[in-house]
Amino acid sequence: MANASDAETAAAAEFRLSSRAAHNHLHKRAWEFFEKCLATPWSPETPDGVSDLRINLGVAENAMMHKEVSSFIEQNLRVDPVSQLTYGSGPKGSPRLKRALASFLNTTFEVREAVEPEDIIIMAGVTPVIDALSWAICNEGEGIIIPRPFYTAFSHDIPTRARGVVIPAWFRDLEGYTGFDDVFDAEMNKKALQRALETAVSNGIKAKALILTHPHNPLGRCYPVETIKEIASFCGRHNLHLISDEIYAKSVFRNPKAPNAIPFTSILSLDLTDRIDSQLVHVTYGASKDFCANGLRLGMLYTRNEGLMSAIASNAMLGWPPYIVQDIWAGMLENQSFLNDFLETNQKQLAEQYAITTQFLDEQGIPYFANSNAGMFLWIDLRRLLCGMHWSEERLPDLTVRRLSAEDKEKYLKKEQDIFNRCGENKVLLACGSAFSTEELGWFRLTFTPTRDALYVGLSRLKDVFDQLRQEV
């Protein structure tokens, strides 16, 4: 790896590694942290669970429908040695699952042009799909633009193997910026993306693509059609691939406090003919979120770009999910009665647990990015706790990352970690905003989709943390 540090050179020599492996050894070990955090999950069936084990309100997992998923698998799993215990039809995905996904997308995403099974490739989750796209689209040192804040794993998925570069698009310094609503505004996106592109060029980085997380993670909203079209036009003008990550497409729920919330509109349903070449538009989707099954490790890429599909297929054996697992998801998609009931019930429970969590935050006086209607998380504002301010104080210091001195940035990041650690000591897990490349420190992501019992316990533990921190002001 070019320009390896002294520590990387030493690690490569000590462990007899390549320079890129030495770099990852030193800098890309996030799962060690998560393994520790998630090693002792709370369960009502676990002895001493209420007092001793951890409630996960940090990682985006939906446990509300785990019983329904488990029941379906137990009742429908059949082992077919011919198709499941052999190489089958190869590593690009079972024909059965690709047919089921094509039908699902055609039926529920209101596609403009029919999705064909041959335009889908199956991999072991959307993370391998993003990795494969980065590898296929970017040469080492080339980049992918992503509006901030963004899903934390993109910072891992893009550079770790493909050596791509994340190019963040900033909003806070734009003229007329008023808040997170602007992340969804067409004109503000036009300005932010253009600035990100120009900044990348000035830094010697060639942009090759843009990732749109739609619905948005961590802000929990859908993009308006006019904004999606503006982003497509931007990509078309600059010959950039547009990757629409739609993994939360069916986790959109009714929020009575946001009757005018923007509904989900898949990029597949839009006429973008005059804005971008269709071969530059790609969609990712998976079983993890809408189907409450992170552990199935199933994701898909839809693309009409024959060259891109062929390039990714050349490495498909590296992310080849078992056929028996693929058949589980295919069975869910094929069973229309189960599918309809499952998605409807999940959306209903998302709305209920969003309401429970926002009521708790309101009672605690914790601000949050309101009027969400998608995903399984809330973007909560703990800036006053970060700054050690009295709760009634309204005037906050400027916590914009780009404007902070190195000393202040280090101070506030340390305080953010302290809040995270306090939560850990109280056996509840939150996600730090800095992990999502937030533009302003002091924000955290709170996942509200553990089981109902676990949610109540987790919120109670959060209250204890908030009370402790307030008493110290």
C-alpha positions in Angstrom: 0.0 0.0 0.0 1.4 3.4 -1.0 2.6 5.8 1.7 2.4 3.2 4.5 3.1 4.6 7.9 6.0 3.4 10.0 3.6 1.4 12.2 2.1 -0.3 9.2 5.5 -1.1 7.8 6.5 -2.6 11.2 3.2 -4.6 11.4 3.8 -5.9 7.9 7.2 -7.1 8.9 6.2 -8.5 12.2 3.3 -10.6 11.0 4.6 -11.1 7.4 1.7 -9.3 5.9 1.0 -7.3 2.8 1.0 -3.5 3.4 -2.8 -3.4 2.9 -3.3 -6.2 5.4 -1.1 -4.4 7.9 -3.2 -1.2 7.4 -6.4 -3.1 8.1 -4.8 -4.9 11.1 -4.1 -1.5 12.7 -7.1 0.6 11.5 -10.1 -1.7 10.5 -10.9 -3.8 13.6 -14.4 -2.5 14.3 -16.0 -5.9 14.8 -13.8 -6.6 17.9 -15.6 -3.7 19.6 -19.1 -4.8 18.4 -18.4 -8.4 19.5 -17.8 -7.1 23.1 -20.8 -4.9 23.0 -23.2 -7.5 21.7 -21.8 -10.5 23.5 -24.4 -10.4 26.4 -27.8 -9.4 24.9 -30.7 -8.9 27.3 -33.5 -11.4 27.2 -36.6 -11.9 29.4 -35.8 -15.6 29.5 -32.2 -15.0 30.6 -31.6 -15.3 34.4 -30.8 -12.0 35.9 -31.4 -10.5 32.5 -33.0 -7.2 33.7 -30.0 -6.3 35.9 -27.0 -7.8 34.2 -27.2 -7.9 30.4 -27.1 -5.3 27.7 -30.0 -3.7 25.8 -29.1 -2.9 22.3 -30.4 0.5 21.3 -27.4 1.3 19.1 -27.2 -1.3 16.3 -29.9 -1.2 13.6 -31.5 -4.6 14.3 -35.3 -5.1 14.4 -36.1 -7.8 16.9 -39.9 -7.0 17.0 -40.7 -9.7 14.4 -38.2 -12.3 15.3 -40.8 -14.8 16.5 -42.7 -14.5 13.2 -39.5 -15.1 11.2 -38.5 -18.0 13.4 -41.9 -19.6 13.1 -41.9 -19.3 9.3 -38.5 -20.9 9.0 -39.4 -23.7 11.4 -42.6 -24.5 9.5 -41.3 -24.1 5.9 -37.6 -25.1 5.9 -37.1 -28.1 3.6 -33.7 -29.6 2.7 -33.2 -30.4 -1.0 -29.8 -32.0 -1.4 -29.8 -31.5 -5.2 -30.2 -27.7 -5.1 -29.0 -26.9 -1.6 -26.1 -29.2 -0.8 -24.3 -28.8 -4.2 -22.9 -25.9 -6.1 -26.4 -25.6 -7.6 -26.4 -23.0 -10.4 -23.4 -21.1 -9.2 -22.5 -18.2 -6.9 -24.6 -15.4 -8.5 -27.7 -16.3 -6.6 -30.3 -19.0 -6.7 -32.7 -18.7 -9.7 -35.6 -19.2 -7.2 -34.6 -16.2 -5.1 -33.8 -14.0 -8.0 -37.3 -14.7 -9.5 -38.9 -14.0 -6.1 -37.0 -10.7 -5.7 -37.9 -9.6 -9.2 -41.5 -10.3 -8.6 -41.4 -8.6 -5.2 -39.7 -5.5 -6.7 -42.1 -5.4 -9.6 -45.1 -5.7 -7.3 -44.2 -3.5 -4.4 -41.7 -0.9 -5.7 -44.0 0.3 -8.5 -41.1 0.0 -11.0 -41.2 1.8 -14.3 -39.6 -1.0 -16.3 -39.9 -4.6 -15.2 -37.1 -6.0 -13.1 -35.7 -9.2 -14.7 -34.1 -11.9 -12.6 -31.0 -11.9 -14.7 -30.4 -8.3 -13.7 -30.1 -9.3 -10.0 -27.1 -10.8 -8.2 -27.3 -12.1 -4.7 -24.5 -11.7 -2.1 -24.0 -12.3 1.6 -25.6 -9.0 2.7 -25.6 -5.4 1.4 -22.2 -4.8 2.9 -20.5 -7.2 0.4 -22.6 -5.6 -2.4 -21.3 -2.1 -1.5 -17.8 -3.5 -1.3 -18.2 -5.2 -4.7 -19.5 -2.0 -6.2 -16.6 0.0 -4.8 -14.2 -2.5 -6.2 -15.8 -2.6 -9.6 -16.4 1.2 -10.0 -13.4 2.8 -8.3 -9.7 2.4 -8.9 -7.6 2.7 -5.7 -7.8 6.3 -4.5 -11.0 7.2 -6.4 -14.1 8.1 -4.5 -17.8 7.8 -3.8 -19.8 10.9 -2.7 -22.2 10.4 0.2 -24.3 13.2 1.8 -23.7 13.6 5.6 -24.6 12.2 8.0 -24.4 8.7 6.6 -24.5 5.0 7.6 -21.5 4.3 9.6 -20.4 1.1 7.7 -19.9 3.0 4.4 -16.7 4.2 5.9 -15.6 0.6 6.2 -17.2 -0.9 3.1 -15.7 1.4 0.6 -12.0 1.6 1.6 -11.3 -1.7 3.3 -10.8 -3.9 0.3 -11.4 -1.7 -2.8 -9.3 1.1 -1.4 -12.0 3.6 -2.5 -12.4 7.0 -0.8 -15.5 8.3 0.9 -16.2 11.8 -0.3 -18.6 13.4 2.3 -21.0 16.1 1.1 -21.4 18.9 3.8 -24.6 20.9 4.3 -24.0 23.1 7.4 -21.8 25.7 5.7 -24.1 26.2 2.7 -25.8 29.6 2.5 -29.4 29.3 3.8 -28.8 26.2 5.8 -31.4 25.8 8.5 -31.1 22.2 9.8 -31.4 18.6 8.9 -34.5 19.2 6.7 -32.0 20.6 4.2 -30.5 17.1 3.7 -33.7 16.3 1.8 -34.0 19.5 -0.1 -33.3 19.4 -3.9 -31.5 22.8 -4.2 -29.4 22.2 -1.1 -28.3 18.8 -2.4 -27.4 20.4 -5.7 -25.1 22.8 -3.9 -23.7 20.3 -1.4 -22.9 17.7 -4.0 -21.3 20.2 -6.4 -19.1 21.5 -3.5 -18.1 17.9 -2.5 -17.1 17.2 -6.1 -15.0 20.3 -6.4 -13.4 19.6 -3.0 -12.5 16.1 -4.2 -11.0 17.4 -7.4 -8.9 20.0 -5.4 -7.7 17.1 -3.2 -6.7 15.0 -6.3 -9.6 12.5 -5.8 -11.6 11.5 -8.8 -15.3 10.9 -7.9 -16.8 7.9 -9.6 -20.2 7.4 -7.9 -22.7 8.6 -5.3 -24.5 6.6 -2.7 -28.0 7.6 -1.7 -29.4 6.0 1.5 -33.2 6.0 0.8 -34.9 5.9 3.3 -32.2 7.8 5.1 -30.0 6.3 7.8 -29.7 7.8 10.5 -32.3 10.5 9.9 -35.3 8.2 9.3 -37.0 10.0 6.4 -37.6 9.4 2.7 -36.2 11.6 -0.1 -38.8 13.7 -2.1 -39.1 12.8 -5.8 -37.8 16.1 -6.9 -34.6 15.7 -4.8 -34.0 12.2 -6.2 -34.3 13.6 -9.7 -31.9 16.5 -8.9 -29.4 14.0 -7.5 -29.8 11.9 -10.7 -29.2 14.9 -12.8 -26.1 15.8 -10.9 -24.8 12.2 -11.4 -25.7 12.3 -15.1 -23.9 15.6 -15.7 -20.7 14.3 -14.1 -20.9 10.7 -15.4 -21.2 9.3 -11.9 -22.8 6.0 -10.9 -25.9 6.5 -8.7 -26.3 3.7 -6.1 -29.7 3.8 -4.3 -29.5 1.8 -1.1 -33.2 1.0 -0.4 -32.8 -1.5 2.4 -35.4 0.3 4.5 -38.0 0.6 1.7 -40.7 -1.4 3.5 -39.8 -0.1 7.0 -41.9 3.1 6.4 -44.6 3.7 8.9 -47.4 6.1 9.7 -46.4 8.9 12.1 -49.6 10.7 13.3 -47.4 13.7 14.2 -46.2 13.9 10.6 -49.3 13.6 8.4 -47.5 15.1 5.5 -44.3 13.0 5.7 -42.8 12.1 2.4 -43.6 8.6 1.4 -41.0 6.2 -0.1 -40.6 6.3 -3.8 -38.1 3.8 -5.3 -35.7 5.2 -7.8 -36.9 2.3 -10.0 -40.3 3.9 -10.3 -39.0 7.2 -11.7 -38.5 8.3 -15.3 -34.9 9.5 -15.3 -34.3 9.1 -19.0 -33.3 12.7 -19.7 -31.2 12.9 -16.5 -28.9 9.9 -16.3 -27.9 6.9 -18.3 -29.9 3.9 -17.0 -26.6 1.9 -16.9 -25.4 4.2 -14.2 -28.3 3.6 -11.8 -28.1 0.6 -9.4 -30.3 -0.5 -6.4 -29.3 -2.4 -3.4 -31.7 -4.2 -1.0 -31.5 -7.0 1.6 -33.3 -9.2 4.1 -31.7 -7.6 7.2 -34.0 -4.7 7.9 -37.5 -5.0 6.3 -37.4 -8.8 7.1 -35.9 -8.4 10.6 -33.1 -10.9 9.8 -29.7 -9.4 10.0 -28.3 -12.8 10.6 -29.5 -14.3 7.3 -26.8 -12.3 5.5 -28.6 -11.8 2.3 -28.4 -8.8 0.0 -29.0 -8.1 -3.7 -27.8 -5.7 -6.4 -30.0 -4.8 -9.3 -28.3 -3.2 -12.3 -28.9 -3.1 -16.0 -25.2 -2.5 -16.6 -23.9 -5.7 -18.2 -20.3 -4.8 -17.7 -20.7 -4.0 -14.0 -22.7 -7.2 -13.5 -20.1 -9.3 -15.2 -17.3 -7.7 -13.2 -19.0 -8.3 -9.9 -20.0 -11.8 -10.9 -16.3 -12.6 -11.5 -15.8 -12.3 -7.7 -19.2 -13.7 -6.7 -17.6 -16.8 -5.1 -16.1 -14.6 -2.4 -19.6 -13.6 -1.2 -21.7 -16.7 -2.0 -24.5 -17.2 0.5 -25.7 -20.8 1.1 -28.6 -21.9 -1.1 -30.5 -23.2 2.0 -30.5 -19.6 3.4 -31.5 -18.1 0.0 -34.5 -20.4 -0.1 -35.6 -19.1 3.3 -35.9 -15.6 2.0 -37.4 -16.8 -1.3 -40.1 -18.7 0.6 -41.0 -15.5 2.5 -41.2 -13.5 -0.7 -43.3 -16.2 -2.5 -45.9 -16.6 0.2 -48.1 -13.6 -0.5 -50.3 -14.0 2.5 -47.3 -14.2 4.9 -45.6 -11.4 3.1 -48.5 -9.0 3.3 -49.2 -9.7 6.9 -45.6 -9.6 7.9 -44.8 -6.2 6.4 -48.1 -4.7 7.6 -47.5 -5.9 11.2 -43.9 -4.7 11.1 -44.9 -1.3 10.0 -47.6 -1.1 12.7 -45.1 -2.1 15.4 -42.6 0.4 14.1 -45.1 3.2 14.5 -46.0 2.0 18.0 -42.4 1.8 19.2 -41.5 5.1 17.6 -44.4 6.6 19.6 -43.2 5.0 22.8 -39.7 6.2 22.3 -40.6 9.8 21.3 -42.9 10.1 24.3 -40.0 9.0 26.5 -37.7 11.6 24.9 -40.4 14.3 25.2 -40.8 13.5 28.9 -37.1 13.6 29.4 -36.8 16.9 27.5 -34.4 15.3 25.0 -34.7 17.0 21.5 -34.6 14.8 18.4 -35.0 15.1 14.7 -38.7 14.9 14.5 -41.3 13.8 12.0 -39.5 10.6 11.0 -41.5 7.9 9.2 -38.9 5.4 8.1 -36.3 3.1 9.5 -35.9 1.9 13.1 -34.0 4.7 14.8 -34.1 8.3 16.0 -31.4 10.9 15.7 -31.4 12.4 19.2 -29.8 15.6 20.4 -27.5 15.3 23.5 -25.5 18.5 22.8 -26.4 19.9 26.2 -25.1 16.8 27.9 -22.0 16.9 25.7 -21.3 20.5 26.8 -22.2 20.0 30.4 -25.0 22.7 30.2 -28.0 23.1 32.3 -31.1 21.6 30.6 -32.9 24.9 30.4 -30.1 26.7 28.6 -31.0 27.3 25.0 -27.8 28.9 23.6 -25.4 26.1 22.5 -21.8 26.5 21.4 -21.0 25.8 17.7 -20.2 22.1 17.6 -19.7 21.9 13.8 -16.8 19.6 13.3 -15.2 21.7 10.6 -15.2 24.8 12.7 -13.8 23.3 15.9 -10.2 23.7 16.9 -8.2 20.4 17.1 -8.2 20.9 20.9 -12.0 21.4 21.2 -12.7 18.6 18.8 -10.7 16.2 20.9 -12.4 17.5 24.0 -15.9 16.9 22.7 -15.1 13.6 21.1 -13.8 12.5 24.5 -17.1 13.6 26.1 -19.1 11.8 23.4 -17.2 8.7 24.3 -17.8 9.3 28.0 -21.6 9.4 27.4 -21.3 6.2 25.4 -19.3 4.6 28.2 -21.9 5.7 30.8 -24.6 4.0 28.7 -22.4 0.9 28.6 -22.0 0.9 32.4 -25.7 1.1 32.7 -26.0 -1.9 30.3 -27.6 0.0 27.3 -26.0 0.6 24.0 -26.4 3.9 22.0 -24.6 4.8 18.7 -22.3 7.9 18.7 -23.1 10.5 16.1 -19.4 10.7 15.1 -19.7 7.2 13.8 -22.1 8.5 11.2 -19.8 11.3 10.1 -22.1 13.9 11.7 -21.4 17.5 10.8 -22.2 18.5 14.4 -21.1 16.7 17.5 -23.6 15.9 20.2 -26.0 13.7 18.2 -26.6 10.0 18.9 -28.6 7.4 17.1 -31.2 5.5 19.2 -32.7 2.3 17.8 -36.2 1.7 19.0 -36.8 -1.9 17.6 -35.7 -4.4 20.3 -38.6 -6.4 21.7 -41.2 -4.4 23.5 -40.0 -5.6 26.9 -36.4 -4.8 26.1 -37.3 -1.3 24.8 -38.9 -0.4 28.1 -36.0 -1.7 30.1 -33.5 0.1 27.8 -35.3 3.4 28.0 -35.4 3.1 31.8 -31.6 2.6 31.8 -31.2 5.6 29.5 -33.1 7.7 32.0 -30.7 6.7 34.7 -27.8 7.8 32.5 -29.4 11.2 31.7 -30.2 11.7 35.4 -26.6 11.0 36.3 -25.2 13.4 33.7 -27.7 16.2 34.7 -26.7 15.9 38.3 -23.1 16.5 37.4 -23.8 19.9 35.7 
